[in-house]
Amino acid sequence: MKELSRNEIHSYFKKLEVALKDVLLGTSSGPSRSPSASEFMLMSITDENAVAFKHHFSRNYLFLLPNGELYVPVTNEAFNRGYFDSPCC
């Protein structure tokens, strides 16, 4: 991954914030919740220009697609289980 500037990183987090605004994400206990962008860390940019974010607590990934939509992988593989629990909520 090329090194991103501070402005690029800020831009990706702003886009994530917008994408999460009206989205409920699943949790391991069942009820959905609306996480904030601050719960995620930017991990990489894929070859398809999707931005990979990893949730601080659950360690699961979601991807911000170039069109601004979110893709949440739901598999049995580690880090792609599709739930986003938080110790505070």
PDB file with one MODEL, atoms N, CA, C and O in Angstrom:
MODEL        1
ATOM      1  N   MET A   1       0.842  -1.177   0.000  1.00  0.00           N
ATOM      2  CA  MET A   1       0.000   0.000   0.000  1.00  0.00           C
ATOM      3  C   MET A   1       0.880   1.231   0.000  1.00  0.00           C
ATOM      4  O   MET A   1       1.832   1.333   0.775  1.00  0.00           O
ATOM      5  N   LYS A   2       0.554   2.158  -0.874  1.00  0.00           N
ATOM      6  CA  LYS A   2       1.332   3.400  -0.886  1.00  0.00           C
ATOM      7  C   LYS A   2       1.036   4.190   0.378  1.00  0.00           C
ATOM      8  O   LYS A   2      -0.041   4.076   0.964  1.00  0.00           O
ATOM      9  N   GLU A   3       1.997   4.980   0.780  1.00  0.00           N
ATOM     10  CA  GLU A   3       1.791   5.792   1.975  1.00  0.00           C
ATOM     11  C   GLU A   3       0.765   6.875   1.679  1.00  0.00           C
ATOM     12  O   GLU A   3       0.870   7.590   0.682  1.00  0.00           O
ATOM     13  N   LEU A   4      -0.221   6.988   2.550  1.00  0.00           N
ATOM     14  CA  LEU A   4      -1.289   7.964   2.367  1.00  0.00           C
ATOM     15  C   LEU A   4      -0.957   9.243   3.129  1.00  0.00           C
ATOM     16  O   LEU A   4      -0.352   9.207   4.200  1.00  0.00           O
ATOM     17  N   SER A   5      -1.365  10.365   2.559  1.00  0.00           N
ATOM     18  CA  SER A   5      -1.181  11.633   3.250  1.00  0.00           C
ATOM     19  C   SER A   5      -2.234  11.770   4.347  1.00  0.00           C
ATOM     20  O   SER A   5      -3.235  11.054   4.344  1.00  0.00           O
ATOM     21  N   ARG A   6      -2.014  12.658   5.251  1.00  0.00           N
ATOM     22  CA  ARG A   6      -2.968  12.931   6.320  1.00  0.00           C
ATOM     23  C   ARG A   6      -4.326  13.334   5.733  1.00  0.00           C
ATOM     24  O   ARG A   6      -5.369  12.925   6.242  1.00  0.00           O
ATOM     25  N   ASN A   7      -4.309  14.134   4.668  1.00  0.00           N
ATOM     26  CA  ASN A   7      -5.550  14.573   4.030  1.00  0.00           C
ATOM     27  C   ASN A   7      -6.299  13.399   3.395  1.00  0.00           C
ATOM     28  O   ASN A   7      -7.527  13.341   3.470  1.00  0.00           O
ATOM     29  N   GLU A   8      -5.583  12.475   2.778  1.00  0.00           N
ATOM     30  CA  GLU A   8      -6.222  11.298   2.184  1.00  0.00           C
ATOM     31  C   GLU A   8      -6.873  10.431   3.265  1.00  0.00           C
ATOM     32  O   GLU A   8      -7.999   9.957   3.106  1.00  0.00           O
ATOM     33  N   ILE A   9      -6.156  10.236   4.346  1.00  0.00           N
ATOM     34  CA  ILE A   9      -6.700   9.435   5.445  1.00  0.00           C
ATOM     35  C   ILE A   9      -7.959  10.098   6.002  1.00  0.00           C
ATOM     36  O   ILE A   9      -8.977   9.438   6.210  1.00  0.00           O
ATOM     37  N   HIS A  10      -7.882  11.384   6.237  1.00  0.00           N
ATOM     38  CA  HIS A  10      -9.039  12.130   6.747  1.00  0.00           C
ATOM     39  C   HIS A  10     -10.222  12.007   5.777  1.00  0.00           C
ATOM     40  O   HIS A  10     -11.364  11.835   6.204  1.00  0.00           O
ATOM     41  N   SER A  11      -9.947  12.096   4.496  1.00  0.00           N
ATOM     42  CA  SER A  11     -10.994  11.987   3.475  1.00  0.00           C
ATOM     43  C   SER A  11     -11.672  10.618   3.515  1.00  0.00           C
ATOM     44  O   SER A  11     -12.896  10.528   3.414  1.00  0.00           O
ATOM     45  N   TYR A  12     -10.886   9.561   3.661  1.00  0.00           N
ATOM     46  CA  TYR A  12     -11.467   8.212   3.732  1.00  0.00           C
ATOM     47  C   TYR A  12     -12.323   8.034   4.979  1.00  0.00           C
ATOM     48  O   TYR A  12     -13.364   7.380   4.927  1.00  0.00           O
ATOM     49  N   PHE A  13     -11.898   8.605   6.088  1.00  0.00           N
ATOM     50  CA  PHE A  13     -12.706   8.498   7.306  1.00  0.00           C
ATOM     51  C   PHE A  13     -13.986   9.313   7.204  1.00  0.00           C
ATOM     52  O   PHE A  13     -15.019   8.901   7.732  1.00  0.00           O
ATOM     53  N   LYS A  14     -13.941  10.459   6.536  1.00  0.00           N
ATOM     54  CA  LYS A  14     -15.162  11.240   6.314  1.00  0.00           C
ATOM     55  C   LYS A  14     -16.139  10.458   5.437  1.00  0.00           C
ATOM     56  O   LYS A  14     -17.344  10.461   5.688  1.00  0.00           O
ATOM     57  N   LYS A  15     -15.618   9.792   4.413  1.00  0.00           N
ATOM     58  CA  LYS A  15     -16.477   8.977   3.545  1.00  0.00           C
ATOM     59  C   LYS A  15     -17.071   7.804   4.319  1.00  0.00           C
ATOM     60  O   LYS A  15     -18.231   7.448   4.112  1.00  0.00           O
ATOM     61  N   LEU A  16     -16.288   7.204   5.205  1.00  0.00           N
ATOM     62  CA  LEU A  16     -16.801   6.118   6.037  1.00  0.00           C
ATOM     63  C   LEU A  16     -17.897   6.639   6.960  1.00  0.00           C
ATOM     64  O   LEU A  16     -18.923   5.985   7.147  1.00  0.00           O
ATOM     65  N   GLU A  17     -17.679   7.803   7.528  1.00  0.00           N
ATOM     66  CA  GLU A  17     -18.673   8.415   8.412  1.00  0.00           C
ATOM     67  C   GLU A  17     -20.009   8.593   7.683  1.00  0.00           C
ATOM     68  O   GLU A  17     -21.062   8.287   8.242  1.00  0.00           O
ATOM     69  N   VAL A  18     -19.972   9.079   6.457  1.00  0.00           N
ATOM     70  CA  VAL A  18     -21.183   9.261   5.649  1.00  0.00           C
ATOM     71  C   VAL A  18     -21.828   7.911   5.353  1.00  0.00           C
ATOM     72  O   VAL A  18     -23.045   7.767   5.465  1.00  0.00           O
ATOM     73  N   ALA A  19     -21.028   6.934   4.979  1.00  0.00           N
ATOM     74  CA  ALA A  19     -21.559   5.609   4.631  1.00  0.00           C
ATOM     75  C   ALA A  19     -22.205   4.918   5.836  1.00  0.00           C
ATOM     76  O   ALA A  19     -23.167   4.167   5.674  1.00  0.00           O
ATOM     77  N   LEU A  20     -21.687   5.165   7.035  1.00  0.00           N
ATOM     78  CA  LEU A  20     -22.222   4.531   8.239  1.00  0.00           C
ATOM     79  C   LEU A  20     -23.447   5.241   8.798  1.00  0.00           C
ATOM     80  O   LEU A  20     -24.144   4.704   9.660  1.00  0.00           O
ATOM     81  N   LYS A  21     -23.708   6.449   8.308  1.00  0.00           N
ATOM     82  CA  LYS A  21     -24.748   7.306   8.883  1.00  0.00           C
ATOM     83  C   LYS A  21     -26.100   6.608   9.051  1.00  0.00           C
ATOM     84  O   LYS A  21     -26.706   6.700  10.118  1.00  0.00           O
ATOM     85  N   ASP A  22     -26.568   5.932   8.044  1.00  0.00           N
ATOM     86  CA  ASP A  22     -27.896   5.302   8.077  1.00  0.00           C
ATOM     87  C   ASP A  22     -27.825   3.787   8.011  1.00  0.00           C
ATOM     88  O   ASP A  22     -28.756   3.137   7.536  1.00  0.00           O
ATOM     89  N   VAL A  23     -26.713   3.218   8.491  1.00  0.00           N
ATOM     90  CA  VAL A  23     -26.511   1.775   8.390  1.00  0.00           C
ATOM     91  C   VAL A  23     -26.491   1.151   9.784  1.00  0.00           C
ATOM     92  O   VAL A  23     -25.877   1.682  10.710  1.00  0.00           O
ATOM     93  N   LEU A  24     -27.165   0.032   9.911  1.00  0.00           N
ATOM     94  CA  LEU A  24     -27.076  -0.761  11.129  1.00  0.00           C
ATOM     95  C   LEU A  24     -26.251  -1.998  10.815  1.00  0.00           C
ATOM     96  O   LEU A  24     -26.508  -2.691   9.831  1.00  0.00           O
ATOM     97  N   LEU A  25     -25.265  -2.271  11.647  1.00  0.00           N
ATOM     98  CA  LEU A  25     -24.412  -3.442  11.454  1.00  0.00           C
ATOM     99  C   LEU A  25     -24.708  -4.463  12.543  1.00  0.00           C
ATOM    100  O   LEU A  25     -25.022  -4.108  13.679  1.00  0.00           O
ATOM    101  N   GLY A  26     -24.604  -5.728  12.181  1.00  0.00           N
ATOM    102  CA  GLY A  26     -24.909  -6.803  13.112  1.00  0.00           C
ATOM    103  C   GLY A  26     -23.897  -6.937  14.229  1.00  0.00           C
ATOM    104  O   GLY A  26     -22.764  -6.463  14.143  1.00  0.00           O
ATOM    105  N   THR A  27     -24.354  -7.608  15.296  1.00  0.00           N
ATOM    106  CA  THR A  27     -23.479  -7.930  16.420  1.00  0.00           C
ATOM    107  C   THR A  27     -23.563  -9.430  16.666  1.00  0.00           C
ATOM    108  O   THR A  27     -24.471 -10.093  16.164  1.00  0.00           O
ATOM    109  N   SER A  28     -22.638  -9.956  17.421  1.00  0.00           N
ATOM    110  CA  SER A  28     -22.643 -11.395  17.691  1.00  0.00           C
ATOM    111  C   SER A  28     -23.808 -11.808  18.583  1.00  0.00           C
ATOM    112  O   SER A  28     -24.191 -12.978  18.597  1.00  0.00           O
ATOM    113  N   SER A  29     -24.375 -10.862  19.326  1.00  0.00           N
ATOM    114  CA  SER A  29     -25.489 -11.178  20.216  1.00  0.00           C
ATOM    115  C   SER A  29     -26.848 -10.961  19.564  1.00  0.00           C
ATOM    116  O   SER A  29     -27.879 -11.220  20.185  1.00  0.00           O
ATOM    117  N   GLY A  30     -26.864 -10.490  18.321  1.00  0.00           N
ATOM    118  CA  GLY A  30     -28.120 -10.360  17.593  1.00  0.00           C
ATOM    119  C   GLY A  30     -28.544  -8.958  17.235  1.00  0.00           C
ATOM    120  O   GLY A  30     -28.686  -8.670  16.047  1.00  0.00           O
ATOM    121  N   PRO A  31     -28.761  -8.044  18.205  1.00  0.00           N
ATOM    122  CA  PRO A  31     -29.287  -6.730  17.826  1.00  0.00           C
ATOM    123  C   PRO A  31     -28.268  -5.932  17.012  1.00  0.00           C
ATOM    124  O   PRO A  31     -27.067  -5.969  17.279  1.00  0.00           O
ATOM    125  N   SER A  32     -28.769  -5.223  16.031  1.00  0.00           N
ATOM    126  CA  SER A  32     -27.896  -4.398  15.197  1.00  0.00           C
ATOM    127  C   SER A  32     -27.598  -3.084  15.906  1.00  0.00           C
ATOM    128  O   SER A  32     -28.327  -2.658  16.802  1.00  0.00           O
ATOM    129  N   ARG A  33     -26.518  -2.462  15.485  1.00  0.00           N
ATOM    130  CA  ARG A  33     -26.133  -1.177  16.055  1.00  0.00           C
ATOM    131  C   ARG A  33     -25.526  -0.292  14.984  1.00  0.00           C
ATOM    132  O   ARG A  33     -25.137  -0.760  13.914  1.00  0.00           O
ATOM    133  N   SER A  34     -25.453   0.978  15.284  1.00  0.00           N
ATOM    134  CA  SER A  34     -24.896   1.947  14.347  1.00  0.00           C
ATOM    135  C   SER A  34     -23.546   2.428  14.877  1.00  0.00           C
ATOM    136  O   SER A  34     -23.496   3.334  15.709  1.00  0.00           O
ATOM    137  N   PRO A  35     -22.457   1.833  14.405  1.00  0.00           N
ATOM    138  CA  PRO A  35     -21.136   2.234  14.902  1.00  0.00           C
ATOM    139  C   PRO A  35     -20.693   3.565  14.294  1.00  0.00           C
ATOM    140  O   PRO A  35     -21.217   3.995  13.266  1.00  0.00           O
ATOM    141  N   SER A  36     -19.743   4.196  14.930  1.00  0.00           N
ATOM    142  CA  SER A  36     -19.174   5.430  14.386  1.00  0.00           C
ATOM    143  C   SER A  36     -17.860   5.105  13.666  1.00  0.00           C
ATOM    144  O   SER A  36     -17.250   4.060  13.892  1.00  0.00           O
ATOM    145  N   ALA A  37     -17.453   6.011  12.812  1.00  0.00           N
ATOM    146  CA  ALA A  37     -16.214   5.824  12.056  1.00  0.00           C
ATOM    147  C   ALA A  37     -15.006   5.723  12.992  1.00  0.00           C
ATOM    148  O   ALA A  37     -14.007   5.094  12.645  1.00  0.00           O
ATOM    149  N   SER A  38     -15.091   6.332  14.164  1.00  0.00           N
ATOM    150  CA  SER A  38     -13.962   6.311  15.100  1.00  0.00           C
ATOM    151  C   SER A  38     -13.707   4.924  15.683  1.00  0.00           C
ATOM    152  O   SER A  38     -12.677   4.706  16.321  1.00  0.00           O
ATOM    153  N   GLU A  39     -14.628   3.982  15.473  1.00  0.00           N
ATOM    154  CA  GLU A  39     -14.444   2.616  15.953  1.00  0.00           C
ATOM    155  C   GLU A  39     -13.583   1.784  15.002  1.00  0.00           C
ATOM    156  O   GLU A  39     -13.313   0.615  15.280  1.00  0.00           O
ATOM    157  N   PHE A  40     -13.154   2.365  13.900  1.00  0.00           N
ATOM    158  CA  PHE A  40     -12.433   1.629  12.868  1.00  0.00           C
ATOM    159  C   PHE A  40     -11.044   2.195  12.653  1.00  0.00           C
ATOM    160  O   PHE A  40     -10.774   3.361  12.943  1.00  0.00           O
ATOM    161  N   MET A  41     -10.161   1.338  12.134  1.00  0.00           N
ATOM    162  CA  MET A  41      -8.834   1.772  11.702  1.00  0.00           C
ATOM    163  C   MET A  41      -8.689   1.450  10.214  1.00  0.00           C
ATOM    164  O   MET A  41      -9.121   0.395   9.751  1.00  0.00           O
ATOM    165  N   LEU A  42      -8.089   2.353   9.493  1.00  0.00           N
ATOM    166  CA  LEU A  42      -7.866   2.149   8.060  1.00  0.00           C
ATOM    167  C   LEU A  42      -6.709   1.169   7.899  1.00  0.00           C
ATOM    168  O   LEU A  42      -5.622   1.374   8.439  1.00  0.00           O
ATOM    169  N   MET A  43      -6.967   0.094   7.143  1.00  0.00           N
ATOM    170  CA  MET A  43      -5.952  -0.943   6.999  1.00  0.00           C
ATOM    171  C   MET A  43      -5.247  -0.917   5.643  1.00  0.00           C
ATOM    172  O   MET A  43      -4.024  -1.038   5.576  1.00  0.00           O
ATOM    173  N   SER A  44      -6.024  -0.759   4.554  1.00  0.00           N
ATOM    174  CA  SER A  44      -5.399  -0.818   3.232  1.00  0.00           C
ATOM    175  C   SER A  44      -6.373  -0.350   2.174  1.00  0.00           C
ATOM    176  O   SER A  44      -7.561  -0.155   2.428  1.00  0.00           O
ATOM    177  N   ILE A  45      -5.834  -0.176   0.982  1.00  0.00           N
ATOM    178  CA  ILE A  45      -6.623   0.100  -0.215  1.00  0.00           C
ATOM    179  C   ILE A  45      -6.448  -1.125  -1.103  1.00  0.00           C
ATOM    180  O   ILE A  45      -5.319  -1.519  -1.395  1.00  0.00           O
ATOM    181  N   THR A  46      -7.549  -1.732  -1.535  1.00  0.00           N
ATOM    182  CA  THR A  46      -7.451  -2.929  -2.361  1.00  0.00           C
ATOM    183  C   THR A  46      -7.113  -2.571  -3.804  1.00  0.00           C
ATOM    184  O   THR A  46      -7.138  -1.400  -4.183  1.00  0.00           O
ATOM    185  N   ASP A  47      -6.799  -3.575  -4.595  1.00  0.00           N
ATOM    186  CA  ASP A  47      -6.526  -3.355  -6.018  1.00  0.00           C
ATOM    187  C   ASP A  47      -7.737  -2.796  -6.743  1.00  0.00           C
ATOM    188  O   ASP A  47      -7.599  -2.160  -7.788  1.00  0.00           O
ATOM    189  N   GLU A  48      -8.944  -3.033  -6.186  1.00  0.00           N
ATOM    190  CA  GLU A  48     -10.186  -2.535  -6.783  1.00  0.00           C
ATOM    191  C   GLU A  48     -10.551  -1.159  -6.220  1.00  0.00           C
ATOM    192  O   GLU A  48     -11.663  -0.678  -6.440  1.00  0.00           O
ATOM    193  N   ASN A  49      -9.629  -0.525  -5.501  1.00  0.00           N
ATOM    194  CA  ASN A  49      -9.808   0.793  -4.894  1.00  0.00           C
ATOM    195  C   ASN A  49     -10.860   0.830  -3.793  1.00  0.00           C
ATOM    196  O   ASN A  49     -11.408   1.891  -3.495  1.00  0.00           O
ATOM    197  N   ALA A  50     -11.143  -0.307  -3.193  1.00  0.00           N
ATOM    198  CA  ALA A  50     -11.978  -0.324  -1.992  1.00  0.00           C
ATOM    199  C   ALA A  50     -11.063  -0.064  -0.799  1.00  0.00           C
ATOM    200  O   ALA A  50      -9.898  -0.463  -0.797  1.00  0.00           O
ATOM    201  N   VAL A  51     -11.594   0.598   0.194  1.00  0.00           N
ATOM    202  CA  VAL A  51     -10.809   0.913   1.382  1.00  0.00           C
ATOM    203  C   VAL A  51     -11.201  -0.056   2.490  1.00  0.00           C
ATOM    204  O   VAL A  51     -12.368  -0.127   2.875  1.00  0.00           O
ATOM    205  N   ALA A  52     -10.228  -0.797   3.001  1.00  0.00           N
ATOM    206  CA  ALA A  52     -10.469  -1.781   4.049  1.00  0.00           C
ATOM    207  C   ALA A  52     -10.318  -1.111   5.415  1.00  0.00           C
ATOM    208  O   ALA A  52      -9.293  -0.499   5.716  1.00  0.00           O
ATOM    209  N   PHE A  53     -11.366  -1.243   6.233  1.00  0.00           N
ATOM    210  CA  PHE A  53     -11.353  -0.749   7.605  1.00  0.00           C
ATOM    211  C   PHE A  53     -11.550  -1.928   8.543  1.00  0.00           C
ATOM    212  O   PHE A  53     -12.338  -2.831   8.262  1.00  0.00           O
ATOM    213  N   LYS A  54     -10.833  -1.913   9.653  1.00  0.00           N
ATOM    214  CA  LYS A  54     -10.947  -2.982  10.650  1.00  0.00           C
ATOM    215  C   LYS A  54     -11.509  -2.388  11.942  1.00  0.00           C
ATOM    216  O   LYS A  54     -11.038  -1.355  12.418  1.00  0.00           O
ATOM    217  N   HIS A  55     -12.516  -3.049  12.496  1.00  0.00           N
ATOM    218  CA  HIS A  55     -13.161  -2.587  13.717  1.00  0.00           C
ATOM    219  C   HIS A  55     -12.230  -2.823  14.911  1.00  0.00           C
ATOM    220  O   HIS A  55     -11.677  -3.912  15.065  1.00  0.00           O
ATOM    221  N   HIS A  56     -12.062  -1.812  15.745  1.00  0.00           N
ATOM    222  CA  HIS A  56     -11.131  -1.906  16.875  1.00  0.00           C
ATOM    223  C   HIS A  56     -11.461  -3.044  17.830  1.00  0.00           C
ATOM    224  O   HIS A  56     -10.557  -3.745  18.286  1.00  0.00           O
ATOM    225  N   PHE A  57     -12.733  -3.241  18.138  1.00  0.00           N
ATOM    226  CA  PHE A  57     -13.080  -4.227  19.151  1.00  0.00           C
ATOM    227  C   PHE A  57     -13.300  -5.622  18.567  1.00  0.00           C
ATOM    228  O   PHE A  57     -12.682  -6.584  19.024  1.00  0.00           O
ATOM    229  N   SER A  58     -14.170  -5.743  17.566  1.00  0.00           N
ATOM    230  CA  SER A  58     -14.482  -7.077  17.024  1.00  0.00           C
ATOM    231  C   SER A  58     -13.393  -7.599  16.103  1.00  0.00           C
ATOM    232  O   SER A  58     -13.298  -8.805  15.872  1.00  0.00           O
ATOM    233  N   ARG A  59     -12.570  -6.696  15.574  1.00  0.00           N
ATOM    234  CA  ARG A  59     -11.474  -7.020  14.643  1.00  0.00           C
ATOM    235  C   ARG A  59     -11.975  -7.446  13.263  1.00  0.00           C
ATOM    236  O   ARG A  59     -11.195  -7.925  12.440  1.00  0.00           O
ATOM    237  N   ASN A  60     -13.265  -7.273  13.010  1.00  0.00           N
ATOM    238  CA  ASN A  60     -13.818  -7.627  11.703  1.00  0.00           C
ATOM    239  C   ASN A  60     -13.691  -6.465  10.731  1.00  0.00           C
ATOM    240  O   ASN A  60     -13.670  -5.297  11.118  1.00  0.00           O
ATOM    241  N   TYR A  61     -13.607  -6.824   9.468  1.00  0.00           N
ATOM    242  CA  TYR A  61     -13.427  -5.850   8.400  1.00  0.00           C
ATOM    243  C   TYR A  61     -14.747  -5.439   7.776  1.00  0.00           C
ATOM    244  O   TYR A  61     -15.726  -6.186   7.781  1.00  0.00           O
ATOM    245  N   LEU A  62     -14.743  -4.224   7.238  1.00  0.00           N
ATOM    246  CA  LEU A  62     -15.729  -3.805   6.257  1.00  0.00           C
ATOM    247  C   LEU A  62     -14.967  -3.011   5.206  1.00  0.00           C
ATOM    248  O   LEU A  62     -13.862  -2.527   5.452  1.00  0.00           O
ATOM    249  N   PHE A  63     -15.574  -2.885   4.037  1.00  0.00           N
ATOM    250  CA  PHE A  63     -14.910  -2.226   2.911  1.00  0.00           C
ATOM    251  C   PHE A  63     -15.764  -1.080   2.414  1.00  0.00           C
ATOM    252  O   PHE A  63     -16.971  -1.230   2.222  1.00  0.00           O
ATOM    253  N   LEU A  64     -15.140   0.061   2.206  1.00  0.00           N
ATOM    254  CA  LEU A  64     -15.790   1.208   1.593  1.00  0.00           C
ATOM    255  C   LEU A  64     -15.481   1.138   0.104  1.00  0.00           C
ATOM    256  O   LEU A  64     -14.333   1.286  -0.315  1.00  0.00           O
ATOM    257  N   LEU A  65     -16.520   0.910  -0.684  1.00  0.00           N
ATOM    258  CA  LEU A  65     -16.340   0.768  -2.126  1.00  0.00           C
ATOM    259  C   LEU A  65     -16.177   2.132  -2.787  1.00  0.00           C
ATOM    260  O   LEU A  65     -16.573   3.144  -2.208  1.00  0.00           O
ATOM    261  N   PRO A  66     -15.599   2.180  -3.994  1.00  0.00           N
ATOM    262  CA  PRO A  66     -15.391   3.456  -4.674  1.00  0.00           C
ATOM    263  C   PRO A  66     -16.680   4.263  -4.878  1.00  0.00           C
ATOM    264  O   PRO A  66     -16.628   5.489  -4.975  1.00  0.00           O
ATOM    265  N   ASN A  67     -17.840   3.584  -4.946  1.00  0.00           N
ATOM    266  CA  ASN A  67     -19.105   4.305  -5.136  1.00  0.00           C
ATOM    267  C   ASN A  67     -19.690   4.808  -3.813  1.00  0.00           C
ATOM    268  O   ASN A  67     -20.789   5.364  -3.806  1.00  0.00           O
ATOM    269  N   GLY A  68     -18.980   4.625  -2.696  1.00  0.00           N
ATOM    270  CA  GLY A  68     -19.420   5.117  -1.401  1.00  0.00           C
ATOM    271  C   GLY A  68     -20.248   4.135  -0.594  1.00  0.00           C
ATOM    272  O   GLY A  68     -20.607   4.426   0.547  1.00  0.00           O
ATOM    273  N   GLU A  69     -20.559   2.976  -1.162  1.00  0.00           N
ATOM    274  CA  GLU A  69     -21.320   1.961  -0.445  1.00  0.00           C
ATOM    275  C   GLU A  69     -20.392   1.105   0.407  1.00  0.00           C
ATOM    276  O   GLU A  69     -19.190   1.029   0.155  1.00  0.00           O
ATOM    277  N   LEU A  70     -20.970   0.463   1.420  1.00  0.00           N
ATOM    278  CA  LEU A  70     -20.215  -0.441   2.275  1.00  0.00           C
ATOM    279  C   LEU A  70     -20.417  -1.881   1.843  1.00  0.00           C
ATOM    280  O   LEU A  70     -21.510  -2.278   1.440  1.00  0.00           O
ATOM    281  N   TYR A  71     -19.356  -2.650   1.933  1.00  0.00           N
ATOM    282  CA  TYR A  71     -19.438  -4.095   1.734  1.00  0.00           C
ATOM    283  C   TYR A  71     -18.957  -4.735   3.027  1.00  0.00           C
ATOM    284  O   TYR A  71     -17.837  -4.489   3.473  1.00  0.00           O
ATOM    285  N   VAL A  72     -19.816  -5.561   3.627  1.00  0.00           N
ATOM    286  CA  VAL A  72     -19.483  -6.245   4.869  1.00  0.00           C
ATOM    287  C   VAL A  72     -19.407  -7.743   4.582  1.00  0.00           C
ATOM    288  O   VAL A  72     -20.444  -8.377   4.386  1.00  0.00           O
ATOM    289  N   PRO A  73     -18.207  -8.324   4.552  1.00  0.00           N
ATOM    290  CA  PRO A  73     -18.102  -9.764   4.330  1.00  0.00           C
ATOM    291  C   PRO A  73     -18.648 -10.536   5.530  1.00  0.00           C
ATOM    292  O   PRO A  73     -18.346 -10.214   6.679  1.00  0.00           O
ATOM    293  N   VAL A  74     -19.444 -11.543   5.251  1.00  0.00           N
ATOM    294  CA  VAL A  74     -19.997 -12.393   6.309  1.00  0.00           C
ATOM    295  C   VAL A  74     -19.630 -13.826   5.961  1.00  0.00           C
ATOM    296  O   VAL A  74     -20.256 -14.462   5.113  1.00  0.00           O
ATOM    297  N   THR A  75     -18.595 -14.319   6.639  1.00  0.00           N
ATOM    298  CA  THR A  75     -18.088 -15.673   6.403  1.00  0.00           C
ATOM    299  C   THR A  75     -17.785 -16.316   7.751  1.00  0.00           C
ATOM    300  O   THR A  75     -18.041 -15.723   8.799  1.00  0.00           O
ATOM    301  N   ASN A  76     -17.251 -17.503   7.724  1.00  0.00           N
ATOM    302  CA  ASN A  76     -16.772 -18.154   8.942  1.00  0.00           C
ATOM    303  C   ASN A  76     -15.290 -17.902   9.164  1.00  0.00           C
ATOM    304  O   ASN A  76     -14.710 -18.405  10.127  1.00  0.00           O
ATOM    305  N   GLU A  77     -14.676 -17.129   8.282  1.00  0.00           N
ATOM    306  CA  GLU A  77     -13.250 -16.835   8.394  1.00  0.00           C
ATOM    307  C   GLU A  77     -13.003 -15.739   9.428  1.00  0.00           C
ATOM    308  O   GLU A  77     -13.820 -14.833   9.596  1.00  0.00           O
ATOM    309  N   ALA A  78     -11.886 -15.830  10.105  1.00  0.00           N
ATOM    310  CA  ALA A  78     -11.499 -14.791  11.055  1.00  0.00           C
ATOM    311  C   ALA A  78     -11.456 -13.436  10.361  1.00  0.00           C
ATOM    312  O   ALA A  78     -11.035 -13.330   9.210  1.00  0.00           O
ATOM    313  N   PHE A  79     -11.887 -12.425  11.057  1.00  0.00           N
ATOM    314  CA  PHE A  79     -11.890 -11.029  10.615  1.00  0.00           C
ATOM    315  C   PHE A  79     -12.947 -10.714   9.559  1.00  0.00           C
ATOM    316  O   PHE A  79     -13.061  -9.563   9.137  1.00  0.00           O
ATOM    317  N   ASN A  80     -13.714 -11.698   9.128  1.00  0.00           N
ATOM    318  CA  ASN A  80     -14.754 -11.468   8.117  1.00  0.00           C
ATOM    319  C   ASN A  80     -16.073 -12.088   8.561  1.00  0.00           C
ATOM    320  O   ASN A  80     -16.790 -12.685   7.758  1.00  0.00           O
ATOM    321  N   ARG A  81     -16.382 -11.944   9.826  1.00  0.00           N
ATOM    322  CA  ARG A  81     -17.591 -12.591  10.357  1.00  0.00           C
ATOM    323  C   ARG A  81     -18.816 -11.689  10.320  1.00  0.00           C
ATOM    324  O   ARG A  81     -19.920 -12.148  10.614  1.00  0.00           O
ATOM    325  N   GLY A  82     -18.652 -10.416   9.966  1.00  0.00           N
ATOM    326  CA  GLY A  82     -19.785  -9.535   9.737  1.00  0.00           C
ATOM    327  C   GLY A  82     -20.469  -8.989  10.981  1.00  0.00           C
ATOM    328  O   GLY A  82     -21.586  -8.481  10.882  1.00  0.00           O
ATOM    329  N   TYR A  83     -19.834  -9.075  12.154  1.00  0.00           N
ATOM    330  CA  TYR A  83     -20.433  -8.463  13.331  1.00  0.00           C
ATOM    331  C   TYR A  83     -19.479  -7.434  13.926  1.00  0.00           C
ATOM    332  O   TYR A  83     -18.259  -7.538  13.798  1.00  0.00           O
ATOM    333  N   PHE A  84     -20.066  -6.446  14.575  1.00  0.00           N
ATOM    334  CA  PHE A  84     -19.309  -5.293  15.053  1.00  0.00           C
ATOM    335  C   PHE A  84     -19.734  -4.925  16.472  1.00  0.00           C
ATOM    336  O   PHE A  84     -20.328  -3.873  16.707  1.00  0.00           O
ATOM    337  N   ASP A  85     -19.421  -5.806  17.400  1.00  0.00           N
ATOM    338  CA  ASP A  85     -19.742  -5.573  18.811  1.00  0.00           C
ATOM    339  C   ASP A  85     -18.885  -4.428  19.354  1.00  0.00           C
ATOM    340  O   ASP A  85     -17.833  -4.100  18.806  1.00  0.00           O
ATOM    341  N   SER A  86     -19.359  -3.841  20.425  1.00  0.00           N
ATOM    342  CA  SER A  86     -18.598  -2.802  21.105  1.00  0.00           C
ATOM    343  C   SER A  86     -18.742  -3.003  22.603  1.00  0.00           C
ATOM    344  O   SER A  86     -19.830  -3.336  23.071  1.00  0.00           O
ATOM    345  N   PRO A  87     -17.678  -2.809  23.366  1.00  0.00           N
ATOM    346  CA  PRO A  87     -17.791  -3.010  24.813  1.00  0.00           C
ATOM    347  C   PRO A  87     -18.667  -1.947  25.494  1.00  0.00           C
ATOM    348  O   PRO A  87     -19.131  -2.137  26.618  1.00  0.00           O
ATOM    349  N   CYS A  88     -18.879  -0.840  24.800  1.00  0.00           N
ATOM    350  CA  CYS A  88     -19.636   0.249  25.420  1.00  0.00           C
ATOM    351  C   CYS A  88     -21.137   0.163  25.143  1.00  0.00           C
ATOM    352  O   CYS A  88     -21.919   0.823  25.828  1.00  0.00           O
ATOM    353  N   CYS A  89     -21.577  -0.665  24.117  1.00  0.00           N
ATOM    354  CA  CYS A  89     -22.994  -0.625  23.720  1.00  0.00           C
ATOM    355  C   CYS A  89     -23.606  -2.010  23.644  1.00  0.00           C
ATOM    356  O   CYS A  89     -24.786  -2.146  23.325  1.00  0.00           O
TER     357      CYS A  89
ENDMDL
END
